[in-house]
Amino acid sequence: MANLVLAETTASVSELKKNPMGTVAAGEGAPVAILNRNAPAFYCVPAKAYEALLEKLEDMELNAIADARKGQPIIKVKLDEL
């Protein structure tokens, strides 16, 4: 059975157990696919890559909100009125 691996670097569960930080470092900042019996079990994502992913998702959500509100009437308010 063929499996889609969405990472350039792979490691086995055994390799991850032996040297977790070395496995993360092998990805050079990119996710590492952790394989169990040659099939991807999960992805080991470095903190910076995960944070960047969450920021992109948040940006996409904010853009969707802005697009949904496009064309609505503008209501002017004064700061003192709030």
N, CA, C and O atoms as a Maestro MAE file, in Angstrom:
{
 s_m_m2io_version
 :::
 2.0.0
}

f_m_ct {
 s_m_title
 :::
 protein
 m_atom[328] {
  # First column is atom index #
  i_m_mmod_type
  r_m_x_coord
  r_m_y_coord
  r_m_z_coord
  i_m_residue_number
  s_m_chain_name
  s_m_pdb_residue_name
  s_m_pdb_atom_name
  i_m_atomic_number
  :::
  1 25 0.841 -1.179 0.000 1 A "MET " " N  " 7
  2 3 0.000 0.000 0.000 1 A "MET " " CA " 6
  3 2 0.891 1.248 0.000 1 A "MET " " C  " 6
  4 15 1.808 1.361 0.813 1 A "MET " " O  " 8
  5 25 0.619 2.161 -0.897 2 A "ALA " " N  " 7
  6 3 1.403 3.392 -1.002 2 A "ALA " " CA " 6
  7 2 0.899 4.410 0.023 2 A "ALA " " C  " 6
  8 15 -0.297 4.502 0.299 2 A "ALA " " O  " 8
  9 25 1.848 5.172 0.577 3 A "ASN " " N  " 7
  10 3 1.507 6.205 1.554 3 A "ASN " " CA " 6
  11 2 2.068 7.536 1.090 3 A "ASN " " C  " 6
  12 15 3.173 7.603 0.552 3 A "ASN " " O  " 8
  13 25 1.308 8.585 1.301 4 A "LEU " " N  " 7
  14 3 1.750 9.927 0.992 4 A "LEU " " CA " 6
  15 2 2.531 10.457 2.182 4 A "LEU " " C  " 6
  16 15 2.007 10.524 3.293 4 A "LEU " " O  " 8
  17 25 3.789 10.837 1.951 5 A "VAL " " N  " 7
  18 3 4.641 11.396 3.001 5 A "VAL " " CA " 6
  19 2 4.844 12.869 2.680 5 A "VAL " " C  " 6
  20 15 5.428 13.216 1.654 5 A "VAL " " O  " 8
  21 25 4.356 13.731 3.566 6 A "LEU " " N  " 7
  22 3 4.383 15.172 3.318 6 A "LEU " " CA " 6
  23 2 5.554 15.853 4.028 6 A "LEU " " C  " 6
  24 15 5.392 16.904 4.648 6 A "LEU " " O  " 8
  25 25 6.725 15.246 3.929 7 A "ALA " " N  " 7
  26 3 7.937 15.819 4.506 7 A "ALA " " CA " 6
  27 2 9.128 15.297 3.717 7 A "ALA " " C  " 6
  28 15 9.109 14.180 3.201 7 A "ALA " " O  " 8
  29 25 10.161 16.121 3.632 8 A "GLU " " N  " 7
  30 3 11.363 15.699 2.915 8 A "GLU " " CA " 6
  31 2 12.221 14.758 3.762 8 A "GLU " " C  " 6
  32 15 12.988 13.960 3.222 8 A "GLU " " O  " 8
  33 25 12.093 14.851 5.085 9 A "THR " " N  " 7
  34 3 12.899 14.044 5.994 9 A "THR " " CA " 6
  35 2 11.998 13.063 6.728 9 A "THR " " C  " 6
  36 15 10.899 13.414 7.155 9 A "THR " " O  " 8
  37 25 12.472 11.831 6.871 10 A "THR " " N  " 7
  38 3 11.726 10.821 7.605 10 A "THR " " CA " 6
  39 2 12.623 10.175 8.652 10 A "THR " " C  " 6
  40 15 13.848 10.182 8.535 10 A "THR " " O  " 8
  41 25 11.992 9.621 9.670 11 A "ALA " " N  " 7
  42 3 12.700 8.877 10.707 11 A "ALA " " CA " 6
  43 2 11.734 7.842 11.260 11 A "ALA " " C  " 6
  44 15 10.516 8.009 11.187 11 A "ALA " " O  " 8
  45 25 12.287 6.778 11.811 12 A "SER " " N  " 7
  46 3 11.442 5.757 12.413 12 A "SER " " CA " 6
  47 2 11.120 6.131 13.854 12 A "SER " " C  " 6
  48 15 11.764 7.000 14.443 12 A "SER " " O  " 8
  49 25 10.121 5.468 14.409 13 A "VAL " " N  " 7
  50 3 9.771 5.683 15.806 13 A "VAL " " CA " 6
  51 2 10.971 5.320 16.685 13 A "VAL " " C  " 6
  52 15 11.234 5.989 17.685 13 A "VAL " " O  " 8
  53 25 11.691 4.276 16.318 14 A "SER " " N  " 7
  54 3 12.877 3.859 17.084 14 A "SER " " CA " 6
  55 2 13.943 4.942 17.092 14 A "SER " " C  " 6
  56 15 14.545 5.218 18.130 14 A "SER " " O  " 8
  57 25 14.180 5.560 15.929 15 A "GLU " " N  " 7
  58 3 15.161 6.650 15.852 15 A "GLU " " CA " 6
  59 2 14.728 7.826 16.728 15 A "GLU " " C  " 6
  60 15 15.552 8.443 17.402 15 A "GLU " " O  " 8
  61 25 13.437 8.128 16.713 16 A "LEU " " N  " 7
  62 3 12.925 9.223 17.527 16 A "LEU " " CA " 6
  63 2 13.131 8.934 19.012 16 A "LEU " " C  " 6
  64 15 13.511 9.826 19.771 16 A "LEU " " O  " 8
  65 25 12.883 7.693 19.429 17 A "LYS " " N  " 7
  66 3 13.076 7.322 20.835 17 A "LYS " " CA " 6
  67 2 14.541 7.425 21.247 17 A "LYS " " C  " 6
  68 15 14.849 7.875 22.351 17 A "LYS " " O  " 8
  69 25 15.443 7.008 20.360 18 A "LYS " " N  " 7
  70 3 16.878 7.031 20.677 18 A "LYS " " CA " 6
  71 2 17.426 8.450 20.797 18 A "LYS " " C  " 6
  72 15 18.226 8.739 21.687 18 A "LYS " " O  " 8
  73 25 16.992 9.333 19.898 19 A "ASN " " N  " 7
  74 3 17.559 10.683 19.861 19 A "ASN " " CA " 6
  75 2 16.497 11.674 19.388 19 A "ASN " " C  " 6
  76 15 16.492 12.060 18.219 19 A "ASN " " O  " 8
  77 25 15.598 12.089 20.283 20 A "PRO " " N  " 7
  78 3 14.511 12.982 19.865 20 A "PRO " " CA " 6
  79 2 14.988 14.309 19.292 20 A "PRO " " C  " 6
  80 15 14.510 14.737 18.241 20 A "PRO " " O  " 8
  81 25 15.918 14.958 19.966 21 A "MET " " N  " 7
  82 3 16.376 16.267 19.478 21 A "MET " " CA " 6
  83 2 17.180 16.133 18.188 21 A "MET " " C  " 6
  84 15 17.133 17.021 17.337 21 A "MET " " O  " 8
  85 25 17.905 15.053 18.037 22 A "GLY " " N  " 7
  86 3 18.635 14.803 16.790 22 A "GLY " " CA " 6
  87 2 17.684 14.583 15.626 22 A "GLY " " C  " 6
  88 15 17.966 14.986 14.497 22 A "GLY " " O  " 8
  89 25 16.560 13.942 15.905 23 A "THR " " N  " 7
  90 3 15.554 13.706 14.871 23 A "THR " " CA " 6
  91 2 14.943 15.029 14.421 23 A "THR " " C  " 6
  92 15 14.765 15.266 13.226 23 A "THR " " O  " 8
  93 25 14.624 15.887 15.385 24 A "VAL " " N  " 7
  94 3 14.084 17.208 15.040 24 A "VAL " " CA " 6
  95 2 15.113 18.004 14.249 24 A "VAL " " C  " 6
  96 15 14.773 18.649 13.257 24 A "VAL " " O  " 8
  97 25 16.371 17.963 14.684 25 A "ALA " " N  " 7
  98 3 17.440 18.715 14.007 25 A "ALA " " CA " 6
  99 2 17.666 18.212 12.584 25 A "ALA " " C  " 6
  100 15 18.078 18.983 11.717 25 A "ALA " " O  " 8
  101 25 17.406 16.942 12.333 26 A "ALA " " N  " 7
  102 3 17.606 16.376 10.991 26 A "ALA " " CA " 6
  103 2 16.707 17.045 9.964 26 A "ALA " " C  " 6
  104 15 17.036 17.090 8.779 26 A "ALA " " O  " 8
  105 25 15.578 17.563 10.415 27 A "GLY " " N  " 7
  106 3 14.663 18.243 9.501 27 A "GLY " " CA " 6
  107 2 15.098 19.647 9.137 27 A "GLY " " C  " 6
  108 15 14.504 20.264 8.253 27 A "GLY " " O  " 8
  109 25 16.121 20.165 9.800 28 A "GLU " " N  " 7
  110 3 16.663 21.505 9.533 28 A "GLU " " CA " 6
  111 2 15.554 22.569 9.515 28 A "GLU " " C  " 6
  112 15 15.497 23.403 8.611 28 A "GLU " " O  " 8
  113 25 14.682 22.526 10.522 29 A "GLY " " N  " 7
  114 3 13.622 23.519 10.635 29 A "GLY " " CA " 6
  115 2 12.310 23.137 9.979 29 A "GLY " " C  " 6
  116 15 11.303 23.820 10.167 29 A "GLY " " O  " 8
  117 25 12.306 22.078 9.229 30 A "ALA " " N  " 7
  118 3 11.091 21.609 8.558 30 A "ALA " " CA " 6
  119 2 10.546 20.381 9.299 30 A "ALA " " C  " 6
  120 15 11.275 19.753 10.067 30 A "ALA " " O  " 8
  121 25 9.289 20.040 9.079 31 A "PRO " " N  " 7
  122 3 8.727 18.858 9.734 31 A "PRO " " CA " 6
  123 2 9.440 17.570 9.317 31 A "PRO " " C  " 6
  124 15 9.974 17.460 8.214 31 A "PRO " " O  " 8
  125 25 9.429 16.606 10.231 32 A "VAL " " N  " 7
  126 3 9.994 15.286 9.985 32 A "VAL " " CA " 6
  127 2 8.854 14.277 10.094 32 A "VAL " " C  " 6
  128 15 8.133 14.255 11.091 32 A "VAL " " O  " 8
  129 25 8.695 13.453 9.082 33 A "ALA " " N  " 7
  130 3 7.668 12.412 9.119 33 A "ALA " " CA " 6
  131 2 8.201 11.252 9.954 33 A "ALA " " C  " 6
  132 15 9.274 10.719 9.672 33 A "ALA " " O  " 8
  133 25 7.456 10.866 10.973 34 A "ILE " " N  " 7
  134 3 7.842 9.732 11.806 34 A "ILE " " CA " 6
  135 2 7.080 8.523 11.299 34 A "ILE " " C  " 6
  136 15 5.850 8.506 11.254 34 A "ILE " " O  " 8
  137 25 7.847 7.515 10.919 35 A "LEU " " N  " 7
  138 3 7.266 6.326 10.296 35 A "LEU " " CA " 6
  139 2 7.144 5.181 11.291 35 A "LEU " " C  " 6
  140 15 8.018 4.967 12.130 35 A "LEU " " O  " 8
  141 25 6.043 4.453 11.179 36 A "ASN " " N  " 7
  142 3 5.843 3.225 11.931 36 A "ASN " " CA " 6
  143 2 5.556 2.141 10.911 36 A "ASN " " C  " 6
  144 15 4.526 2.168 10.238 36 A "ASN " " O  " 8
  145 25 6.468 1.185 10.798 37 A "ARG " " N  " 7
  146 3 6.356 0.122 9.780 37 A "ARG " " CA " 6
  147 2 6.255 0.717 8.379 37 A "ARG " " C  " 6
  148 15 5.441 0.287 7.561 37 A "ARG " " O  " 8
  149 25 7.097 1.711 8.121 38 A "ASN " " N  " 7
  150 3 7.223 2.377 6.820 38 A "ASN " " CA " 6
  151 2 5.987 3.166 6.388 38 A "ASN " " C  " 6
  152 15 5.841 3.494 5.210 38 A "ASN " " O  " 8
  153 25 5.109 3.467 7.326 39 A "ALA " " N  " 7
  154 3 3.948 4.312 7.024 39 A "ALA " " CA " 6
  155 2 3.992 5.511 7.972 39 A "ALA " " C  " 6
  156 15 4.330 5.346 9.145 39 A "ALA " " O  " 8
  157 25 3.659 6.709 7.494 40 A "PRO " " N  " 7
  158 3 3.699 7.876 8.373 40 A "PRO " " CA " 6
  159 2 2.707 7.725 9.524 40 A "PRO " " C  " 6
  160 15 1.518 7.482 9.315 40 A "PRO " " O  " 8
  161 25 3.228 7.876 10.752 41 A "ALA " " N  " 7
  162 3 2.387 7.789 11.949 41 A "ALA " " CA " 6
  163 2 2.020 9.191 12.420 41 A "ALA " " C  " 6
  164 15 0.888 9.441 12.834 41 A "ALA " " O  " 8
  165 25 2.994 10.110 12.352 42 A "PHE " " N  " 7
  166 3 2.761 11.498 12.704 42 A "PHE " " CA " 6
  167 2 3.921 12.332 12.199 42 A "PHE " " C  " 6
  168 15 4.918 11.804 11.706 42 A "PHE " " O  " 8
  169 25 3.778 13.642 12.329 43 A "TYR " " N  " 7
  170 3 4.819 14.568 11.897 43 A "TYR " " CA " 6
  171 2 5.369 15.292 13.115 43 A "TYR " " C  " 6
  172 15 4.614 15.785 13.953 43 A "TYR " " O  " 8
  173 25 6.665 15.349 13.202 44 A "CYS " " N  " 7
  174 3 7.368 16.061 14.268 44 A "CYS " " CA " 6
  175 2 7.684 17.452 13.709 44 A "CYS " " C  " 6
  176 15 8.516 17.605 12.816 44 A "CYS " " O  " 8
  177 25 7.000 18.459 14.257 45 A "VAL " " N  " 7
  178 3 7.110 19.816 13.725 45 A "VAL " " CA " 6
  179 2 7.853 20.703 14.728 45 A "VAL " " C  " 6
  180 15 7.414 20.828 15.872 45 A "VAL " " O  " 8
  181 25 8.968 21.320 14.325 46 A "PRO " " N  " 7
  182 3 9.677 22.227 15.229 46 A "PRO " " CA " 6
  183 2 8.789 23.399 15.654 46 A "PRO " " C  " 6
  184 15 7.877 23.796 14.929 46 A "PRO " " O  " 8
  185 25 9.070 23.943 16.834 47 A "ALA " " N  " 7
  186 3 8.247 25.003 17.405 47 A "ALA " " CA " 6
  187 2 8.106 26.201 16.467 47 A "ALA " " C  " 6
  188 15 7.001 26.717 16.295 47 A "ALA " " O  " 8
  189 25 9.197 26.648 15.864 48 A "LYS " " N  " 7
  190 3 9.121 27.819 14.975 48 A "LYS " " CA " 6
  191 2 8.229 27.550 13.767 48 A "LYS " " C  " 6
  192 15 7.462 28.422 13.358 48 A "LYS " " O  " 8
  193 25 8.322 26.349 13.194 49 A "ALA " " N  " 7
  194 3 7.481 26.003 12.042 49 A "ALA " " CA " 6
  195 2 6.020 25.929 12.455 49 A "ALA " " C  " 6
  196 15 5.142 26.350 11.702 49 A "ALA " " O  " 8
  197 25 5.750 25.400 13.637 50 A "TYR " " N  " 7
  198 3 4.375 25.312 14.140 50 A "TYR " " CA " 6
  199 2 3.803 26.702 14.378 50 A "TYR " " C  " 6
  200 15 2.661 26.980 14.013 50 A "TYR " " O  " 8
  201 25 4.599 27.576 14.990 51 A "GLU " " N  " 7
  202 3 4.156 28.953 15.235 51 A "GLU " " CA " 6
  203 2 3.865 29.671 13.918 51 A "GLU " " C  " 6
  204 15 2.871 30.389 13.811 51 A "GLU " " O  " 8
  205 25 4.726 29.481 12.916 52 A "ALA " " N  " 7
  206 3 4.508 30.107 11.606 52 A "ALA " " CA " 6
  207 2 3.231 29.574 10.965 52 A "ALA " " C  " 6
  208 15 2.487 30.333 10.343 52 A "ALA " " O  " 8
  209 25 2.973 28.287 11.111 53 A "LEU " " N  " 7
  210 3 1.763 27.679 10.562 53 A "LEU " " CA " 6
  211 2 0.521 28.274 11.214 53 A "LEU " " C  " 6
  212 15 -0.449 28.594 10.527 53 A "LEU " " O  " 8
  213 25 0.544 28.424 12.535 54 A "LEU " " N  " 7
  214 3 -0.601 29.009 13.230 54 A "LEU " " CA " 6
  215 2 -0.815 30.466 12.829 54 A "LEU " " C  " 6
  216 15 -1.957 30.907 12.701 54 A "LEU " " O  " 8
  217 25 0.265 31.217 12.630 55 A "GLU " " N  " 7
  218 3 0.133 32.605 12.187 55 A "GLU " " CA " 6
  219 2 -0.510 32.683 10.810 55 A "GLU " " C  " 6
  220 15 -1.364 33.535 10.563 55 A "GLU " " O  " 8
  221 25 -0.093 31.778 9.901 56 A "LYS " " N  " 7
  222 3 -0.692 31.764 8.562 56 A "LYS " " CA " 6
  223 2 -2.187 31.430 8.631 56 A "LYS " " C  " 6
  224 15 -3.000 32.039 7.935 56 A "LYS " " O  " 8
  225 25 -2.534 30.468 9.470 57 A "LEU " " N  " 7
  226 3 -3.944 30.112 9.616 57 A "LEU " " CA " 6
  227 2 -4.757 31.292 10.155 57 A "LEU " " C  " 6
  228 15 -5.864 31.562 9.690 57 A "LEU " " O  " 8
  229 25 -4.191 31.986 11.140 58 A "GLU " " N  " 7
  230 3 -4.879 33.153 11.696 58 A "GLU " " CA " 6
  231 2 -5.050 34.237 10.634 58 A "GLU " " C  " 6
  232 15 -6.109 34.857 10.535 58 A "GLU " " O  " 8
  233 25 -3.998 34.462 9.838 59 A "ASP " " N  " 7
  234 3 -4.087 35.451 8.750 59 A "ASP " " CA " 6
  235 2 -5.176 35.076 7.751 59 A "ASP " " C  " 6
  236 15 -5.916 35.942 7.285 59 A "ASP " " O  " 8
  237 25 -5.278 33.796 7.424 60 A "MET " " N  " 7
  238 3 -6.301 33.338 6.482 60 A "MET " " CA " 6
  239 2 -7.704 33.567 7.055 60 A "MET " " C  " 6
  240 15 -8.617 33.972 6.335 60 A "MET " " O  " 8
  241 25 -7.866 33.306 8.351 61 A "GLU " " N  " 7
  242 3 -9.169 33.535 8.989 61 A "GLU " " CA " 6
  243 2 -9.522 35.017 8.988 61 A "GLU " " C  " 6
  244 15 -10.662 35.387 8.707 61 A "GLU " " O  " 8
  245 25 -8.543 35.864 9.303 62 A "LEU " " N  " 7
  246 3 -8.798 37.310 9.312 62 A "LEU " " CA " 6
  247 2 -9.104 37.823 7.911 62 A "LEU " " C  " 6
  248 15 -9.956 38.696 7.746 62 A "LEU " " O  " 8
  249 25 -8.421 37.294 6.903 63 A "ASN " " N  " 7
  250 3 -8.713 37.688 5.514 63 A "ASN " " CA " 6
  251 2 -10.123 37.276 5.112 63 A "ASN " " C  " 6
  252 15 -10.807 38.010 4.399 63 A "ASN " " O  " 8
  253 25 -10.560 36.102 5.567 64 A "ALA " " N  " 7
  254 3 -11.919 35.650 5.248 64 A "ALA " " CA " 6
  255 2 -12.945 36.571 5.891 64 A "ALA " " C  " 6
  256 15 -13.965 36.886 5.278 64 A "ALA " " O  " 8
  257 25 -12.683 37.008 7.127 65 A "ILE " " N  " 7
  258 3 -13.592 37.952 7.796 65 A "ILE " " CA " 6
  259 2 -13.628 39.271 7.043 65 A "ILE " " C  " 6
  260 15 -14.701 39.831 6.817 65 A "ILE " " O  " 8
  261 25 -12.448 39.775 6.649 66 A "ALA " " N  " 7
  262 3 -12.375 41.040 5.913 66 A "ALA " " CA " 6
  263 2 -13.106 40.938 4.577 66 A "ALA " " C  " 6
  264 15 -13.810 41.867 4.183 66 A "ALA " " O  " 8
  265 25 -12.941 39.811 3.879 67 A "ASP " " N  " 7
  266 3 -13.624 39.619 2.601 67 A "ASP " " CA " 6
  267 2 -15.138 39.574 2.789 67 A "ASP " " C  " 6
  268 15 -15.889 40.099 1.966 67 A "ASP " " O  " 8
  269 25 -15.582 38.942 3.878 68 A "ALA " " N  " 7
  270 3 -17.019 38.853 4.141 68 A "ALA " " CA " 6
  271 2 -17.607 40.225 4.448 68 A "ALA " " C  " 6
  272 15 -18.771 40.486 4.146 68 A "ALA " " O  " 8
  273 25 -16.820 41.085 5.037 69 A "ARG " " N  " 7
  274 3 -17.304 42.419 5.407 69 A "ARG " " CA " 6
  275 2 -17.115 43.452 4.304 69 A "ARG " " C  " 6
  276 15 -17.554 44.594 4.437 69 A "ARG " " O  " 8
  277 25 -16.469 43.055 3.227 70 A "LYS " " N  " 7
  278 3 -16.215 43.974 2.118 70 A "LYS " " CA " 6
  279 2 -17.548 44.455 1.544 70 A "LYS " " C  " 6
  280 15 -18.462 43.665 1.310 70 A "LYS " " O  " 8
  281 25 -17.637 45.746 1.327 71 A "GLY " " N  " 7
  282 3 -18.844 46.310 0.739 71 A "GLY " " CA " 6
  283 2 -19.882 46.730 1.765 71 A "GLY " " C  " 6
  284 15 -20.893 47.331 1.400 71 A "GLY " " O  " 8
  285 25 -19.662 46.433 3.031 72 A "GLN " " N  " 7
  286 3 -20.609 46.881 4.057 72 A "GLN " " CA " 6
  287 2 -20.464 48.388 4.251 72 A "GLN " " C  " 6
  288 15 -19.398 48.946 3.993 72 A "GLN " " O  " 8
  289 25 -21.510 49.037 4.696 73 A "PRO " " N  " 7
  290 3 -21.414 50.484 4.907 73 A "PRO " " CA " 6
  291 2 -20.419 50.818 6.028 73 A "PRO " " C  " 6
  292 15 -20.274 50.077 7.000 73 A "PRO " " O  " 8
  293 25 -19.750 51.942 5.858 74 A "ILE " " N  " 7
  294 3 -18.788 52.412 6.850 74 A "ILE " " CA " 6
  295 2 -19.520 53.273 7.863 74 A "ILE " " C  " 6
  296 15 -20.266 54.182 7.498 74 A "ILE " " O  " 8
  297 25 -19.304 52.983 9.136 75 A "ILE " " N  " 7
  298 3 -19.921 53.751 10.213 75 A "ILE " " CA " 6
  299 2 -18.813 54.515 10.918 75 A "ILE " " C  " 6
  300 15 -17.920 53.920 11.520 75 A "ILE " " O  " 8
  301 25 -18.877 55.813 10.840 76 A "LYS " " N  " 7
  302 3 -17.843 56.643 11.480 76 A "LYS " " CA " 6
  303 2 -18.222 56.880 12.931 76 A "LYS " " C  " 6
  304 15 -19.368 57.207 13.239 76 A "LYS " " O  " 8
  305 25 -17.248 56.713 13.821 77 A "VAL " " N  " 7
  306 3 -17.460 56.974 15.245 77 A "VAL " " CA " 6
  307 2 -16.279 57.785 15.770 77 A "VAL " " C  " 6
  308 15 -15.188 57.769 15.201 77 A "VAL " " O  " 8
  309 25 -16.521 58.478 16.844 78 A "LYS " " N  " 7
  310 3 -15.449 59.234 17.503 78 A "LYS " " CA " 6
  311 2 -14.973 58.435 18.697 78 A "LYS " " C  " 6
  312 15 -15.770 57.765 19.354 78 A "LYS " " O  " 8
  313 25 -13.709 58.497 18.982 79 A "LEU " " N  " 7
  314 3 -13.127 57.765 20.087 79 A "LEU " " CA " 6
  315 2 -13.801 58.120 21.413 79 A "LEU " " C  " 6
  316 15 -13.980 57.253 22.269 79 A "LEU " " O  " 8
  317 25 -14.169 59.374 21.583 80 A "ASP " " N  " 7
  318 3 -14.811 59.809 22.812 80 A "ASP " " CA " 6
  319 2 -16.206 59.195 22.984 80 A "ASP " " C  " 6
  320 15 -16.712 59.111 24.103 80 A "ASP " " O  " 8
  321 25 -16.815 58.776 21.902 81 A "GLU " " N  " 7
  322 3 -18.145 58.186 21.966 81 A "GLU " " CA " 6
  323 2 -18.124 56.725 22.387 81 A "GLU " " C  " 6
  324 15 -19.158 56.160 22.741 81 A "GLU " " O  " 8
  325 25 -16.969 56.126 22.348 82 A "LEU " " N  " 7
  326 3 -16.899 54.693 22.693 82 A "LEU " " CA " 6
  327 2 -16.900 54.523 24.146 82 A "LEU " " C  " 6
  328 15 -16.847 53.394 24.636 82 A "LEU " " O  " 8
  :::
 }
 m_bond[327] {
  # First column is bond index #
  i_m_from
  i_m_to
  i_m_order
  :::
  1 1 2 1
  2 2 3 1
  3 3 4 2
  4 3 5 1
  5 5 6 1
  6 6 7 1
  7 7 8 2
  8 7 9 1
  9 9 10 1
  10 10 11 1
  11 11 12 2
  12 11 13 1
  13 13 14 1
  14 14 15 1
  15 15 16 2
  16 15 17 1
  17 17 18 1
  18 18 19 1
  19 19 20 2
  20 19 21 1
  21 21 22 1
  22 22 23 1
  23 23 24 2
  24 23 25 1
  25 25 26 1
  26 26 27 1
  27 27 28 2
  28 27 29 1
  29 29 30 1
  30 30 31 1
  31 31 32 2
  32 31 33 1
  33 33 34 1
  34 34 35 1
  35 35 36 2
  36 35 37 1
  37 37 38 1
  38 38 39 1
  39 39 40 2
  40 39 41 1
  41 41 42 1
  42 42 43 1
  43 43 44 2
  44 43 45 1
  45 45 46 1
  46 46 47 1
  47 47 48 2
  48 47 49 1
  49 49 50 1
  50 50 51 1
  51 51 52 2
  52 51 53 1
  53 53 54 1
  54 54 55 1
  55 55 56 2
  56 55 57 1
  57 57 58 1
  58 58 59 1
  59 59 60 2
  60 59 61 1
  61 61 62 1
  62 62 63 1
  63 63 64 2
  64 63 65 1
  65 65 66 1
  66 66 67 1
  67 67 68 2
  68 67 69 1
  69 69 70 1
  70 70 71 1
  71 71 72 2
  72 71 73 1
  73 73 74 1
  74 74 75 1
  75 75 76 2
  76 75 77 1
  77 77 78 1
  78 78 79 1
  79 79 80 2
  80 79 81 1
  81 81 82 1
  82 82 83 1
  83 83 84 2
  84 83 85 1
  85 85 86 1
  86 86 87 1
  87 87 88 2
  88 87 89 1
  89 89 90 1
  90 90 91 1
  91 91 92 2
  92 91 93 1
  93 93 94 1
  94 94 95 1
  95 95 96 2
  96 95 97 1
  97 97 98 1
  98 98 99 1
  99 99 100 2
  100 99 101 1
  101 101 102 1
  102 102 103 1
  103 103 104 2
  104 103 105 1
  105 105 106 1
  106 106 107 1
  107 107 108 2
  108 107 109 1
  109 109 110 1
  110 110 111 1
  111 111 112 2
  112 111 113 1
  113 113 114 1
  114 114 115 1
  115 115 116 2
  116 115 117 1
  117 117 118 1
  118 118 119 1
  119 119 120 2
  120 119 121 1
  121 121 122 1
  122 122 123 1
  123 123 124 2
  124 123 125 1
  125 125 126 1
  126 126 127 1
  127 127 128 2
  128 127 129 1
  129 129 130 1
  130 130 131 1
  131 131 132 2
  132 131 133 1
  133 133 134 1
  134 134 135 1
  135 135 136 2
  136 135 137 1
  137 137 138 1
  138 138 139 1
  139 139 140 2
  140 139 141 1
  141 141 142 1
  142 142 143 1
  143 143 144 2
  144 143 145 1
  145 145 146 1
  146 146 147 1
  147 147 148 2
  148 147 149 1
  149 149 150 1
  150 150 151 1
  151 151 152 2
  152 151 153 1
  153 153 154 1
  154 154 155 1
  155 155 156 2
  156 155 157 1
  157 157 158 1
  158 158 159 1
  159 159 160 2
  160 159 161 1
  161 161 162 1
  162 162 163 1
  163 163 164 2
  164 163 165 1
  165 165 166 1
  166 166 167 1
  167 167 168 2
  168 167 169 1
  169 169 170 1
  170 170 171 1
  171 171 172 2
  172 171 173 1
  173 173 174 1
  174 174 175 1
  175 175 176 2
  176 175 177 1
  177 177 178 1
  178 178 179 1
  179 179 180 2
  180 179 181 1
  181 181 182 1
  182 182 183 1
  183 183 184 2
  184 183 185 1
  185 185 186 1
  186 186 187 1
  187 187 188 2
  188 187 189 1
  189 189 190 1
  190 190 191 1
  191 191 192 2
  192 191 193 1
  193 193 194 1
  194 194 195 1
  195 195 196 2
  196 195 197 1
  197 197 198 1
  198 198 199 1
  199 199 200 2
  200 199 201 1
  201 201 202 1
  202 202 203 1
  203 203 204 2
  204 203 205 1
  205 205 206 1
  206 206 207 1
  207 207 208 2
  208 207 209 1
  209 209 210 1
  210 210 211 1
  211 211 212 2
  212 211 213 1
  213 213 214 1
  214 214 215 1
  215 215 216 2
  216 215 217 1
  217 217 218 1
  218 218 219 1
  219 219 220 2
  220 219 221 1
  221 221 222 1
  222 222 223 1
  223 223 224 2
  224 223 225 1
  225 225 226 1
  226 226 227 1
  227 227 228 2
  228 227 229 1
  229 229 230 1
  230 230 231 1
  231 231 232 2
  232 231 233 1
  233 233 234 1
  234 234 235 1
  235 235 236 2
  236 235 237 1
  237 237 238 1
  238 238 239 1
  239 239 240 2
  240 239 241 1
  241 241 242 1
  242 242 243 1
  243 243 244 2
  244 243 245 1
  245 245 246 1
  246 246 247 1
  247 247 248 2
  248 247 249 1
  249 249 250 1
  250 250 251 1
  251 251 252 2
  252 251 253 1
  253 253 254 1
  254 254 255 1
  255 255 256 2
  256 255 257 1
  257 257 258 1
  258 258 259 1
  259 259 260 2
  260 259 261 1
  261 261 262 1
  262 262 263 1
  263 263 264 2
  264 263 265 1
  265 265 266 1
  266 266 267 1
  267 267 268 2
  268 267 269 1
  269 269 270 1
  270 270 271 1
  271 271 272 2
  272 271 273 1
  273 273 274 1
  274 274 275 1
  275 275 276 2
  276 275 277 1
  277 277 278 1
  278 278 279 1
  279 279 280 2
  280 279 281 1
  281 281 282 1
  282 282 283 1
  283 283 284 2
  284 283 285 1
  285 285 286 1
  286 286 287 1
  287 287 288 2
  288 287 289 1
  289 289 290 1
  290 290 291 1
  291 291 292 2
  292 291 293 1
  293 293 294 1
  294 294 295 1
  295 295 296 2
  296 295 297 1
  297 297 298 1
  298 298 299 1
  299 299 300 2
  300 299 301 1
  301 301 302 1
  302 302 303 1
  303 303 304 2
  304 303 305 1
  305 305 306 1
  306 306 307 1
  307 307 308 2
  308 307 309 1
  309 309 310 1
  310 310 311 1
  311 311 312 2
  312 311 313 1
  313 313 314 1
  314 314 315 1
  315 315 316 2
  316 315 317 1
  317 317 318 1
  318 318 319 1
  319 319 320 2
  320 319 321 1
  321 321 322 1
  322 322 323 1
  323 323 324 2
  324 323 325 1
  325 325 326 1
  326 326 327 1
  327 327 328 2
  :::
 }
}
